Amino acid sequence: MGRKRKRTKNHDAVAVAAATQVEFNKAAGMPKKKWYRQRAHANPFSDHALDYPLSPADMDWSIHYPAYFPQRSESQDDLARDDTMTGDKAVPLKRVEFADIGCGFGGLLIALAPMFPDTLMLGMEIRTSVTQYVADKIAALRIQHEQLAAGINMPLPAHLKPEELSLIPPKEPAPGGYHNVSVIRGNAMKFLPNFFEKGQLSKLFFLFPDPHFKARKHKARIISQTLLAEYAYVLRPGGIIYTITDVKDLYEWMKKHLDESPLFEKIPEDDLENDPVVEQVRTATEEGKKVERNNGNKWLACYRRLEGPSR
């Protein structure tokens, strides 16, 4: 038998901090994934009885970002529709700029929200229970960080020893307090332009999408020439599409279609080293963490939107 490894102070600090975070999450009413489990993927061509706006002007963002948008009345909804019909469009002070398509349990969004506290970001997820989990987690995080900002600290676990308490860093409110992030149940393969104006987005994420292994199912893959035209429409010139997968065949499929599109150019790997988002793309999602635990491969490809017509 090998010698038992001596515990270091740093190891103790990590363990205590992790255990304490669990206690904080319980106190804040954080949802647990086991209550929201659902199939890994859903058929994007099925009729999912989704709600979606007729146009971006009809979308009431105050439901998702109440800190940024005043609640709209019925008369304001009517006015928005009238403006759309006459061609006059009221430009909102804030717009969603990041969209995570098929956001899963929201790991990327939760990681990016405090990194870009002044940027509105939205997850789109087709599965009902998973969407509800993300919404509940965001709501709990907002409450937790509002309390921290007001100086209300979460109670520390009573069983910790004084020397362990000294290892716990003070809990600070996250920049933005997660008021800049939200989720919606939607099908991006059908209704993306209903939510976003032309050139509105600066980042689009497709992280570990359904590989649809069978050849007859390839038409359901989230990257295709037809869909790339839709993505180019909502993505501003210079905006970035981030793709990552642990399936080599799907990586080659997505790369082939993006390489062939005249609307996008591949970003060299050297340039990606300076992008702080890339590390979160690799590690923040539940799927990415699972691949890491299993020592699997991850294939990343990022593309920049070129100047040029989208339609």
C-alpha positions, 0 to 999 in steps of 0.5 A: 500500500502506498503512503497516505497523502498528507492534506495541505492547508490549500486542500482543506480550504478548497474542501471547506469552501465547497462544503460551505457553498452547499450550505449557502445554496440550501439557505438560498433555496437553490434548485437541485438538478435531480428534481428537473431531470428530462431526456438528454435531447428533444426533437426540434421538428416536433410541435412543442406548443411554444410561445413566441413573439410575432416580431422582436418588437412584440417581445416583453423583456421586462419579464426576464430583465426587470432591473433593465426594462420597466414592465409593459402595459397592454397599451404599450404592447399595442403601441409596439405592434403599431410601430412595427406596422408603420415602420417606426421602431422604438429602440430599447436602451438595452438589448440581449447580446449573448445567446446560448442555444440549447443552454442545458442547465445554464452553466455557461450563462451563470459563469458569464453573467458576472464576467459581463455584468453590463451585457444581457444574455439569454439561454434558449432551451427546448426542454420544459423541465430544464428551462424551469431549472435554469429559471429557478436557479437564476431567481435564487441567485438574484435573491442571494446576491441582493441579500449580500449586497444589502449586507445580509450574510448567509449563516455559516455552518454551525459544525465548522471549527474556528480554524475552518471558519478562517479558511472561508473567504467572505461571500461577495455579491457578484457583479450585476447580481445575475440580473443580466441573465435569463432563459426562455423555452424556445426552438432556435431552429424555427423562431430565432428571428422572432426574438432578435433584430438583425445584427443584434447579437455579438455572441452565439453559443452552440455547446455540445449540441445533439449529434444526431448520429444517424444519417437520416437525422442529420437534417436536425443538426443545429448547424446547417447552411440554411440555419447559418443564414439565420444565425448570420441575420441576428449576429452583427458583423464581427460577432462570434459563433462558438461551437464545441463538441465531444463528437469528432464527426459532429465537429467535422460537420459543423466545421465543414458547413461554417468553412463553406459559408461566405458569411463566416471566417474561422478564428485562428487558435492563437487569437482565441487564447486572448478570449476569456469566454473560451475557457468557460465554453470548454469547462462551464457546462454540465456536459463539458464537465462530464467529458472532462471527468471521463477524460474525453476529447473536446473539439472547439471551433469559433467563427467570426461574422463577416460583413455582407448580406444575410438576407 
